[in-house]
Amino acid sequence: MWGRAPKRQPVGPGQESVWDYPRPPAVVPSDELVRVVHAGHVLAESKRTLRVLETAHAPAYYIPAGDVDWSHLHEVSLRTVCEYKGVASYADLRLPGGPVVPQVCWWYPRPSRGYEDLVNAVCFYPQRVDLCEVAGEAVTPLPSSFYGDWPTSRIAGPYKGAPGTEGW
């Protein structure tokens, strides 16, 4: 059964409401410092990211491929389809001496029309790495294994990713 979207939270100073984000999603450049770290390895660091903003979702930060350390990322055969962005490819993380982190990140090799800016940009799942950080603030990983959004204190929700939110 599809759930009803809850009442929007009040927007505080310096916050954005996810309920003001568009659908279909928008791709917006950001110059905030974004970092992804796992087991002491900096997997990505950039001030040239793209935020994907979609109604009821926390922003997802896409990092230019040139700002990603690909030495421990290995593309896998999994492909998924986003109704807006197109077909996504995935990679596992394989650090020496550590367990494989499956499908740690994804990207759109040939995004759909309107999302061409996402070519050569990678998004990591915050819940699958030790740290995703935006402008010095640690992202709060979602409990959902499906959504790869990056919630911070700068957004007001509620947003998708908690149990029962899939049907909004």
MIZATOR-568013 format. One record per residue: residue number from 1; x, z, y of N, C-alpha, C in turn; residue in one letter. Coordinates in Angstrom, 1 decimal. Each point is the difference from the previous one (the first is absolute). Layout:
// MIZATOR-568013
> nr, nx, nz, ny, cax, caz, cay, cx, cz, cy, rest
> NUM, X, Z, Y, X, Z, Y, X, Z, Y, A
...
END
This chain:
// MIZATOR-568013
> nr, nx, nz, ny, cax, caz, cay, cx, cz, cy, rest
> 1, 0.8, 0.0, -1.2, -0.8, 0.0, 1.2, 0.9, 0.0, 1.2, M
> 2, -0.4, -0.8, 1.0, 0.8, -0.1, 1.2, -0.3, 1.2, 0.9, W
> 3, 1.1, 0.6, 0.5, -0.1, 1.2, 0.9, -0.3, -0.4, 1.4, G
> 4, -0.5, 1.0, 0.7, -0.3, -0.2, 1.4, 1.2, 0.4, 0.8, R
> 5, 0.5, -0.7, 1.0, 1.1, 0.3, 0.8, -0.3, 1.3, 0.8, A
> 6, 0.9, 1.0, 0.0, -0.3, 1.2, 0.7, 0.1, -0.1, 1.5, P
> 7, -0.4, 1.0, 0.6, 0.0, 0.0, 1.5, 1.5, 0.0, 0.5, K
> 8, 0.2, -0.9, 1.0, 1.4, -0.1, 0.6, 0.4, 1.3, 0.6, R
> 9, 1.3, 0.3, -0.1, 0.6, 1.2, 0.6, 0.3, -0.3, 1.5, Q
> 10, -0.1, 1.1, 0.8, 0.4, -0.2, 1.4, 1.4, -0.5, 0.1, P
> 11, 0.3, -0.8, 1.0, 1.3, -0.5, 0.3, 0.7, 0.9, 1.0, V
> 12, 1.1, 0.5, -0.4, 0.8, 0.9, 0.9, 1.0, -0.8, 0.9, G
> 13, 0.7, 0.7, 0.9, 0.9, -0.6, 0.8, 1.1, -0.8, -0.8, P
> 14, 0.3, -1.2, 0.4, 1.0, -0.8, -0.7, -0.4, -0.5, -1.4, G
> 15, -1.3, 0.1, -0.4, -0.5, -0.4, -1.2, -0.8, -1.3, 0.1, Q
> 16, 0.0, -0.8, -1.1, -0.9, -1.1, -0.2, -1.0, 0.3, -1.1, E
> 17, -1.2, -0.5, 0.1, -1.0, 0.2, -1.1, 0.1, -1.2, -0.9, S
> 18, 0.0, 0.2, -1.3, 0.0, -1.1, -0.9, -1.3, -0.7, 0.0, V
> 19, -1.0, 0.6, 0.6, -1.4, -0.6, 0.1, 0.0, -1.0, 1.1, W
> 20, 1.0, -0.1, 0.9, 0.1, -1.0, 1.0, 0.9, -1.2, -0.4, D
> 21, 0.6, 0.1, -1.2, 0.8, -1.1, -0.5, -1.0, -1.1, -0.4, Y
> 22, 0.5, -1.3, 0.0, -0.9, -1.1, -0.3, -0.2, -0.3, -1.5, P
> 23, -0.9, -0.7, -0.3, -0.2, -0.6, -1.4, -0.5, -1.4, 0.3, R
> 24, 0.7, -1.0, -0.4, 1.2, 0.0, -0.8, 1.2, 0.7, 0.7, P
> 25, 1.0, 0.4, -0.7, 1.1, 0.7, 0.6, 0.8, -0.8, 1.0, P
> 26, 0.7, 0.7, 0.9, 0.9, -0.5, 1.0, 1.4, 0.3, -0.4, A
> 27, 0.9, -0.9, 0.4, 1.4, 0.2, -0.2, 0.6, 0.2, 1.4, V
> 28, 0.6, 1.2, 0.2, 0.5, 0.4, 1.4, 1.5, 0.4, -0.1, V
> 29, 0.9, -0.7, 0.8, 1.4, 0.4, 0.0, 0.2, 1.5, 0.5, P
> 30, 1.0, 0.6, -0.6, 0.3, 1.4, 0.4, 1.5, 0.1, 0.2, S
> 31, 0.5, 0.7, 1.0, 1.4, 0.3, 0.1, 0.4, 1.4, -0.3, D
> 32, -1.0, 0.8, -0.7, 0.3, 1.3, -0.4, 1.0, 0.0, -1.1, E
> 33, 0.9, 0.9, -0.1, 1.0, 0.1, -1.1, -0.8, 0.4, -1.3, L
> 34, 0.1, -0.9, -1.0, -0.6, 0.3, -1.3, 1.1, 0.1, -1.0, V
> 35, -0.1, 1.0, -0.9, 1.0, 0.2, -1.0, -0.6, 0.3, -1.4, R
> 36, 0.6, -0.5, -1.0, -0.5, 0.3, -1.4, 1.2, 0.5, -0.8, V
> 37, -0.1, 1.1, -0.6, 1.1, 0.7, -0.7, -0.5, 0.5, -1.4, V
> 38, 0.9, -0.2, -1.0, -0.3, 0.5, -1.3, 1.3, 0.4, -0.7, H
> 39, 0.0, 1.2, -0.5, 1.1, 0.6, -0.7, 1.3, -0.2, 0.8, A
> 40, -0.1, 0.3, 1.3, 1.2, -0.1, 0.9, 0.4, -1.4, 0.4, G
> 41, -0.7, -1.0, -0.5, 0.3, -1.4, 0.4, -0.9, -0.5, 1.1, H
> 42, 0.5, -0.5, 1.0, -0.8, -0.6, 1.1, -0.4, -1.4, -0.5, V
> 43, -1.3, -0.2, -0.3, -0.4, -1.3, -0.6, -0.4, -1.0, 1.1, L
> 44, -0.4, 0.6, 1.2, -0.3, -0.9, 1.1, 0.0, 0.8, 1.3, A
> 45, 0.4, -0.7, 1.1, 0.1, 0.6, 1.3, -0.2, -1.1, 1.0, E
> 46, -0.9, 0.2, 0.9, -0.3, -1.1, 1.0, -0.7, 0.5, 1.2, S
> 47, 0.2, -0.7, 1.1, -0.8, 0.2, 1.2, -0.7, -1.4, 0.3, K
> 48, -0.1, -0.8, -1.0, -0.7, -1.3, 0.2, -1.1, -0.2, -1.0, R
> 49, -0.8, 1.0, -0.2, -1.1, 0.0, -1.0, -1.3, -0.6, 0.5, T
> 50, -0.9, -0.2, -1.0, -1.3, -0.5, 0.3, -1.0, 1.1, -0.5, L
> 51, -0.9, 0.4, 0.8, -1.1, 0.9, -0.5, -1.2, -0.9, -0.3, R
> 52, -0.5, 0.2, -1.2, -1.3, -0.6, -0.4, -1.1, 1.1, 0.2, V
> 53, -0.9, -0.4, 0.9, -1.1, 0.9, 0.4, -1.3, -0.5, -0.5, L
> 54, -0.7, 0.8, -0.8, -1.3, -0.4, -0.6, -0.9, 1.2, 0.1, E
> 55, -1.3, -0.3, 0.3, -1.0, 1.1, 0.1, 0.0, 0.9, -1.2, T
> 56, 0.0, 1.3, 0.3, 0.0, 1.1, -1.0, 1.2, 0.2, -0.7, A
> 57, 1.1, -0.7, 0.4, 1.3, 0.1, -0.7, 1.1, 0.6, 1.0, H
> 58, 0.8, 0.8, -0.5, 1.2, 0.4, 0.8, 0.9, -1.3, 0.1, A
> 59, 0.8, -0.1, 1.0, 0.8, -1.2, 0.1, 1.0, -0.2, -1.2, P
> 60, 0.3, -1.2, -0.3, 1.0, -0.3, -1.0, 1.2, -0.6, 0.7, A
> 61, 1.2, 0.4, -0.2, 1.2, -0.5, 0.7, 0.7, -1.0, -0.9, Y
> 62, 0.2, -1.2, 0.5, 0.7, -1.1, -0.7, 1.3, -0.1, 0.7, Y
> 63, 1.1, 0.0, -0.8, 1.4, 0.0, 0.5, 0.6, -1.4, -0.3, I
> 64, 0.7, -0.5, 1.0, 0.6, -1.3, -0.3, 1.0, 0.1, -1.2, P
> 65, -0.1, -1.1, -0.8, 0.8, 0.0, -1.3, 1.5, 0.2, 0.3, A
> 66, 0.5, -0.4, 1.2, 1.4, 0.1, 0.3, 0.4, 1.5, 0.4, G
> 67, -1.0, 0.8, 0.2, 0.2, 1.5, 0.2, -0.2, 0.8, -1.2, D
> 68, -0.2, -0.6, -1.2, -0.2, 0.7, -1.2, 1.2, -0.2, -0.9, V
> 69, 0.5, 1.1, -0.7, 1.1, -0.1, -0.9, -0.6, -0.4, -1.4, D
> 70, 0.3, -1.3, -0.3, -0.6, -0.6, -1.2, 0.8, 0.3, -1.3, W
> 71, 1.2, 0.7, 0.2, 0.9, 0.2, -1.2, -0.6, 0.7, -1.2, S
> 72, -1.0, 0.8, 0.3, -0.7, 0.8, -1.2, -1.4, -0.4, -0.2, H
> 73, -0.5, -1.0, 0.7, -1.4, -0.5, -0.1, 0.0, -1.2, -0.9, L
> 74, -0.9, 0.0, -1.0, 0.0, -1.1, -0.9, -1.5, -0.5, -0.1, H
> 75, -0.2, -1.3, 0.3, -1.3, -0.6, 0.0, -0.6, 0.1, -1.4, E
> 76, -1.3, 0.3, -0.1, -0.7, 0.0, -1.3, -1.0, -1.1, 0.0, V
> 77, -0.7, -0.2, -1.1, -0.9, -1.1, -0.2, -1.4, 0.3, 0.6, S
> 78, -0.3, 1.3, 0.4, -1.3, 0.3, 0.5, -0.3, -0.7, 1.3, L
> 79, -1.2, -0.5, 0.1, -0.5, -0.7, 1.2, -1.5, 0.6, 0.2, R
> 80, -0.3, 0.3, 1.2, -1.3, 0.4, 0.4, -0.5, -0.9, 1.1, T
> 81, -1.3, 0.0, 0.3, -0.6, -0.8, 1.1, -0.7, 0.9, 1.0, V
> 82, 0.4, -0.2, 1.2, -0.8, 0.7, 1.1, -0.9, -1.1, 0.6, C
> 83, -1.2, 0.3, 0.2, -1.0, -1.0, 0.6, 0.4, -0.5, 1.3, E
> 84, 0.9, 0.7, 0.7, 0.4, -0.5, 1.4, 1.4, -0.6, -0.1, Y
> 85, 0.9, 0.8, -0.5, 1.5, -0.4, 0.1, 0.5, -0.9, -1.1, K
> 86, -0.7, -0.1, -1.1, 0.4, -0.9, -1.1, 0.6, 0.6, -1.2, G
> 87, 0.9, -0.7, -0.7, 0.6, 0.5, -1.2, 1.3, 0.8, 0.3, V
> 88, 0.0, 1.2, -0.6, 1.1, 0.9, 0.2, 0.9, 0.0, -1.2, A
> 89, 1.3, 0.2, 0.3, 1.1, 0.1, -1.0, 0.5, 1.5, 0.0, S
> 90, 0.5, 0.5, -1.1, 0.5, 1.4, 0.0, 1.4, 0.1, -0.6, Y
> 91, 0.6, 1.2, 0.3, 1.3, 0.3, -0.5, 0.1, 1.4, -0.5, A
> 92, 0.7, 0.2, -1.1, 0.3, 1.4, -0.5, 1.3, 0.4, 0.7, D
> 93, 0.2, 1.3, 0.1, 1.2, 0.6, 0.5, 0.8, 0.6, -1.2, L
> 94, 1.3, -0.4, -0.1, 0.8, 0.4, -1.1, 1.3, 0.5, 0.6, R
> 95, 0.1, 1.3, 0.2, 1.2, 0.6, 0.5, 0.9, 0.5, -1.2, L
> 96, 1.3, -0.1, 0.2, 0.9, 0.4, -1.1, -0.3, 1.5, -0.4, P
> 97, -0.2, 0.2, -1.3, -0.2, 1.3, -0.6, -1.3, 0.6, 0.2, G
> 98, -0.9, -0.7, 0.7, -1.4, 0.5, 0.3, -1.0, -0.8, -0.8, G
> 99, -1.2, 0.6, 0.0, -1.1, -0.7, -0.7, -0.4, -1.2, 0.9, P
> 100, -0.6, -1.0, -0.7, -0.6, -1.2, 0.7, -1.2, 0.5, 0.8, V
> 101, -0.1, -0.4, 1.2, -1.2, 0.2, 0.8, -0.8, -1.3, 0.0, V
> 102, -1.1, -0.1, -0.8, -0.7, -1.2, -0.1, -0.7, -0.4, 1.3, P
> 103, 0.0, -1.3, 0.3, -0.8, -0.6, 1.1, 0.1, 0.9, 1.3, Q
> 104, 1.3, 0.2, 0.4, 0.2, 0.9, 1.2, -0.3, -0.7, 1.3, V
> 105, 0.0, -1.4, 0.0, -0.3, -0.7, 1.2, -0.6, -1.4, -0.3, C
> 106, -0.6, -0.6, 1.0, -0.6, -1.3, -0.2, 0.2, -0.8, 1.3, W
> 107, -0.3, -1.3, -0.1, 0.1, -1.0, 1.1, -0.8, -1.2, -0.3, W
> 108, -0.2, -0.8, 1.0, -0.8, -1.3, -0.2, 0.9, -1.1, 0.3, Y
> 109, 0.5, -0.7, -1.1, 0.9, -1.1, 0.2, -0.6, -1.2, 0.7, P
> 110, -1.3, -0.2, -0.2, -0.7, -1.1, 0.7, -1.4, 0.6, 0.5, R
> 111, 0.1, 0.8, 1.0, -1.3, 0.6, 0.5, -1.1, -1.0, 0.4, P
> 112, -1.2, 0.4, 0.0, -1.1, -0.8, 0.4, 0.1, -0.3, 1.5, S
> 113, -0.7, -1.1, 0.3, -0.1, -0.4, 1.4, -0.4, 1.2, 0.9, R
> 114, 0.7, 0.2, 1.1, -0.2, 1.1, 0.9, 0.9, 1.2, -0.2, G
> 115, 0.7, 0.0, -1.2, 0.8, 1.1, -0.3, 1.5, -0.5, -0.3, Y
> 116, 0.3, -1.1, 0.6, 1.3, -0.6, -0.2, 1.2, 0.9, 0.5, E
> 117, -0.3, 0.9, 0.9, 1.0, 0.9, 0.5, 0.5, 0.9, -1.1, D
> 118, -0.7, 0.2, -1.1, 0.4, 0.9, -1.1, 1.0, -0.7, -0.9, L
> 119, 0.3, -1.3, 0.1, 1.0, -0.6, -0.8, 1.3, 0.8, 0.2, V
> 120, 0.7, 0.2, -1.1, 1.2, 0.8, 0.0, -0.1, 1.4, 0.6, N
> 121, -1.1, 0.6, -0.2, -0.2, 1.4, 0.4, -0.5, 0.8, -1.2, A
> 122, 0.6, 1.2, -0.2, -0.2, 0.8, -1.2, -0.7, 1.3, 0.4, V
> 123, -1.0, 0.5, -0.8, -0.6, 1.3, 0.2, 0.3, 0.9, -1.2, C
> 124, 0.3, 1.2, 0.2, 0.3, 1.0, -1.1, -1.2, 0.9, -0.1, F
> 125, -0.2, 0.5, -1.2, -1.0, 1.0, -0.3, 0.6, 1.4, 0.3, Y
> 126, -0.5, 0.7, 1.1, 0.5, 1.3, 0.3, -0.1, 1.0, -1.2, P
> 127, -1.0, -0.2, -0.8, -0.2, 1.0, -1.1, 1.0, -0.3, -1.2, Q
> 128, 0.8, -1.0, 0.1, 0.9, -0.4, -1.1, 1.5, 0.2, 0.4, R
> 129, 0.3, 0.4, 1.2, 1.3, 0.3, 0.4, 0.1, 1.4, 0.6, V
> 130, 1.2, 0.5, 0.3, 0.1, 1.4, 0.5, -0.4, 0.1, 1.5, D
> 131, 0.3, -1.1, 0.7, -0.3, 0.1, 1.5, -0.3, -1.4, 0.6, L
> 132, -1.1, -0.1, 0.6, -0.3, -1.0, 1.0, -0.2, 0.7, 1.3, C
> 133, 0.7, -0.6, 1.0, 0.0, 0.7, 1.3, -0.3, -1.0, 1.1, E
> 134, -0.8, 0.4, 1.0, -0.3, -0.8, 1.2, 0.4, 0.8, 1.2, V
> 135, 0.9, -0.5, 0.8, 0.4, 0.7, 1.3, 0.4, 1.4, -0.3, A
> 136, 0.7, 0.3, -1.1, 0.4, 1.4, -0.3, -1.0, 0.8, -0.7, G
> 137, -1.2, -0.5, -0.2, -1.1, 0.8, -0.6, -0.1, -0.5, -1.5, E
> 138, 0.0, 1.0, -0.9, -0.2, -0.4, -1.4, -1.5, -0.4, -0.2, A
> 139, -0.2, -1.1, -0.7, -1.3, -0.4, -0.4, -0.6, 0.9, -1.0, V
> 140, -1.3, 0.3, 0.0, -0.6, 0.8, -1.0, -0.6, -1.0, -1.1, T
> 141, 0.7, 0.0, -1.2, -0.5, -0.9, -1.0, -1.4, 0.2, -0.4, P
> 142, -0.7, -1.1, -0.3, -1.4, 0.1, -0.4, -0.1, 0.4, -1.5, L
> 143, -1.0, 0.7, -0.3, -0.2, 0.4, -1.5, -0.3, -1.3, -0.8, P
> 144, -0.5, -1.0, 0.6, -0.4, -1.2, -0.8, 1.3, -0.8, -0.4, S
> 145, 0.0, -0.6, -1.2, 1.1, -0.8, -0.4, -0.3, -1.5, 0.4, S
> 146, -1.2, -0.3, 0.5, -0.3, -1.3, 0.4, 0.4, -0.4, 1.4, F
> 147, -0.3, 0.9, 1.0, 0.3, -0.4, 1.4, 1.5, 0.4, 0.3, Y
> 148, 0.6, -0.9, 0.8, 1.4, 0.3, 0.4, 0.1, 0.3, 1.5, G
> 149, -1.0, 0.6, 0.6, -0.1, 0.3, 1.4, 1.0, 1.1, 0.4, D
> 150, 0.3, 0.1, 1.3, 1.0, 1.0, 0.5, -0.7, 0.9, 1.0, W
> 151, -0.7, 1.0, -0.5, -0.6, 1.0, 1.0, 1.0, 0.9, 0.7, P
> 152, -0.2, 0.1, 1.3, 0.8, 1.0, 0.8, -1.0, 0.8, 0.9, T
> 153, 0.5, 0.9, 0.7, -0.8, 0.8, 0.9, -0.6, -0.8, 1.1, S
> 154, 0.5, -1.2, 0.2, -0.4, -0.8, 1.2, -1.3, -0.8, -0.3, R
> 155, -0.5, 0.2, -1.1, -1.3, -0.7, -0.3, -1.1, 1.0, -0.3, I
> 156, -1.2, -0.3, 0.4, -1.2, 0.8, -0.4, -0.8, -0.7, -1.0, A
> 157, -0.5, 0.6, -0.9, -0.8, -0.6, -1.1, -1.5, 0.4, 0.1, G
> 158, -0.5, 0.2, -1.2, 0.6, 0.0, -1.3, 0.4, -1.4, -0.4, P
> 159, 0.9, -0.2, -0.9, 0.4, -1.3, -0.5, 0.0, -0.1, -1.5, Y
> 160, 0.0, -1.2, -0.5, 0.0, -0.2, -1.4, 1.2, 0.5, -0.7, K
> 161, -0.1, 0.3, -1.2, 1.2, 0.5, -0.8, -0.3, 1.3, -0.7, G
> 162, -0.9, 0.7, 0.4, -0.4, 1.3, -0.7, -1.0, -0.3, -1.1, A
> 163, -0.2, 0.8, -1.0, -1.0, -0.3, -1.0, -1.4, -0.1, 0.6, P
> 164, -0.7, -1.0, -0.4, -1.4, -0.3, 0.5, 0.0, -0.9, 1.2, G
> 165, 1.1, -0.5, 0.5, 0.0, -0.8, 1.2, 0.1, -1.5, -0.3, T
> 166, 0.1, -0.4, -1.3, 0.2, -1.4, -0.3, -1.2, -0.8, 0.4, E
> 167, -1.2, 0.5, 0.0, -1.2, -0.8, 0.3, -0.4, -0.1, 1.4, G
> 168, 0.8, 0.5, 0.9, -0.4, 0.0, 1.5, -0.1, -1.5, 0.4, W
END
